[in-house]
Amino acid sequence: MEALTAIQTRNSVSRLSGKVSPDDLEKMIFSGIRAPDHGMLRPWRITVIQGESLKKLGKLFSDAKLDKDPETPQRTLDKLRSNPLRAPLILGVCAKISSESKIPEIEQVLSAGAVAQNILNSAHALGYGAIWRTGEMAYSELVKKGLGLEKSDKIVGFIYIGEIDGKTKNLPKVDEKKVVDFW
């Protein structure tokens, strides 16, 4: 798919199944790490989660919720445990914050966000569906620790990727006049 078409037609897809080929995974990761990177810090890490690791991530989510709220209902814990099973592949994207760098933290986080966006666009260009998820688990200290991250690191998102399973939603029309100013 041509680059502009991929960018302009990308859409979040929540119903995912099937498999992602190792070759396509490599292409998505390579696309991700071509993100803008002020200072050449490479202030990001991509965690590949697939196969049995999806269940491990679900348990980590459940444990993190239970640690935060011991009164969490079992159905909520079960849902958290099954959430990662909604796709055959998840790429966890985090910002590895370098406090010693002259590059401001916000620029390091934005660079990691650009990694995630590049992954989404490349997944779409390769014919896969994908969705960028955050939520409570992306901000959990226990989840960060479980993924081997430092306290200063920030999870910018979990990119769920797979074959599109069912219909996709229509892209909403955006009135450019409401979001673009000419100064």
N, C-alpha and C positions, 0 to 999 in steps of 0.2 A: 504494500500500500504506500502511496506517495506520502511524504512527510506532512504536508499541509492538510491533506485529507484526513490523515490519522489524528492530527491535533484537533481539527475542526469537527470531527464526528465521534470522538471518544465519549463514552457514556459509562456511568457506573452500572455494573451488572452484579446483582446479588445472588442469582441462581446459577451456581457453578458446579461442574462435575468433571468426569473424565480424567485425563492426564495432561501434564505439560511435559513435552519432550526435553531431555537434558540439553539438546542443542538450542532449543528456544529459550530455556532458562538461562543459559550462558549469554545469549543475545540480550535478554532483558537486563541481566546484571551489568553487562558491558555498557548498555545504553544508560543505565542508572548512574554509573560512575563517571560518565562524561558530563555530569552536571557542573554548572559554574561553581568555582571553588576559589574564592578570594584568599590569596596567600598560599595556595597549594597545600593547605592543611590536610585535605581529605578528612574532614571532620564528620565522618559518617561510617556506619557499619551496616551491612545487610546480613540478616540472619535468615538462612533458608530453613523453612519448617515444612516437612512433608512426611508422608508415611506415618510411622509410629510416633514421630515427634509431634504430630497434630494432637494426639491424645495427651501427650506430656504437657503441651501448651494448655489444653483444656483443664487438666488437673491443676496447673499453675494458676490459671484464672480462678478456679474454684477455691483453691487454698488462699489466694490473695483476698478474695471477697470474704471468706470465713474469718481470716485474720483481722480484717477491718471491722467486720460485724458478725460476731459469733451467733447472733440470732437470725442469720440469713435463712430463709425457708429453703428446704431441700429442692423444691422445683426450680428455684433461682440458681442454686448450685449446679443442678443437672443441666440447665440451659447454658450456663457458662462453660461447663465441661464439654458440651456438644458444639458450641459456637465455632471452634476451629475446624470442625469436620464439615463445614459448609463449602469447602473448596479443597481441591487436591494439593494445593500449594499456597503457602503464605510466606511472604517476604516481610520480615520485620525490619523496618528502617529506623535507625536511631542516629541522633547527633552525638558525636563523641566530643564533648566540649573541652577545648584546650584553654584553661584559664591563664596560662603563661603567654599566650599569643597576643599580639597587638590587634588581631582581628576580633571585633566585638562578638559576643555570644550570639546575638540575634542573627548576624551574618552566617555563623556556623550552623545555626538551626535552619535558616532559609536554604542553605546549601543542601542540607539533608532533605528538606522538603522538595527541592528540585530533583534530587535523586528519585524520590517517590514518584513525582510527576513523570519523569523520563521513563520509569518502569511501567507506569500506567499506559503511557502512549505507545511504548514498544509492544506491550502485551496486546493492545488493540490492533496495532499494525500487523502483528503476527496472527491475528484472527482469534485471539482469546478474549474472554470477558474478564473484568477485574473491578475491584472496588477497594477504596482506601478507607479503612476503619480505624477509629480511635476509641473514644469512650473511656470509661473508668479504668479499664485494664492498661491502657496506654500511659496512665499517670500513676500507676501503682508502683511504690518502691519495691514491694515484694516481687512483682513481675520483672522489674528491671534487674533486680538481684538474681532472680532465677534464670534470666537470659545472659547472665555474666557481665552486666553493665555496671558502670560506676555510678555512685550517687549523683554526680554532676551531669551524667548523660541524660538525654531526653529521647524517649520513644516518639517519633513523629507520626508513626502509623504502622498498621499491619495491612499489607497489600494482599488481598485474597485474589487468587488467579486460577482460572480453569476454563474448560470448554463451556460455552454459553448453553444453559439448560433452560429452554423455554423462550418466551418472548422477552424482548427488551423494551424498556420504556422509551417513549418519544423524547427527543431532546427538546427542552423548553426554548422558546424563542426569547432572545434577550434584546431589549431595546438599547442599542448602543448609545443613544442620546442620554440615557439615564446613568451610564457608567463611564463615559468618556467625556473629558473636558479638553477643549483646545485653549491653551493659555496664551 
